[in-house]
Amino acid sequence: MKRIGAWILVAAMAGCAAPGPRTTTISQEKLQSLLAARFPYTGKIGPLFELQAQTPQLRLLPAQNRLGTAIQVQVTERLTHAVFTGVLDMDYGVQFEPSDQTLRMADVHVNTLSFTGVPERYQAVVQGLAPQLAERLLDGIQLHQISAKDMAVVNGWGYEPGSIDVTAAGLRITLNPKKSP
C-alpha cells in the first residue's frame, strides 16, 4: 500500500482549483492495511510479562465518530512461563498531532479484555485493573506518521489538517486553508 501521505497530496491538489476546505477519505481496507503493518507485535508489560498481539480487526463506528479494534493477545508470565490468551476489544477517536505530524489514538475505551486460563484468584485483578491499564497505555499511541515531504506540500499550498471524522466509507480527513497572519 502506498503511504497514507498520498491522501494529503490528492486533497491538496484538489484545493488548487478553488479556495476552501478539502476532504479525502481513507477506506476501511486501507486503514486495516495500515494497522496490520504494525503487527504482529511483541513487547513487555513491566518486568514480569511478555505480550504478543496478532493483527487486529478494525471496524468503523460512524455513529460514535470512533474506530473499533479487536486484537488477539497472548501474555506470558516470565517466571512460571504460564501463558494466557485473550481478546482486547476497544474503541477510540483519532486525532492529528501537529508537533510530530502523526495520527494518534485518542480517548481509548476498552470494551472487553478477557483471558482464558487465568487462575480464579487473579480474575478480579485482570477484570478490574487490566482494562484501565490498557486504556492508559494505548491512549495517544501513534497510528501513522505523515511524512515531512507530504506535510510540506500541504503547507506550501496553504492548507493544514483539520477535523478527522469516521464515516461509513472510512476515515474522512479535512484540510483547511491556513488563516492569513
Beta strands, then each sheet from edge to edge (+ up, - down):
strand 1: 22-27
strand 2: 41-45
strand 3: 49-53
strand 4: 57-61
strand 5: 66-77
strand 6: 83-97
strand 7: 102-116
strand 8: 142-145
strand 9: 159-167
strand 10: 170-177
sheet 1: 1+ 10- 9+
sheet 2: 2+ 3- 5+ 4-
sheet 3: 2+ 3- 5+ 6- 7+ 8-
end
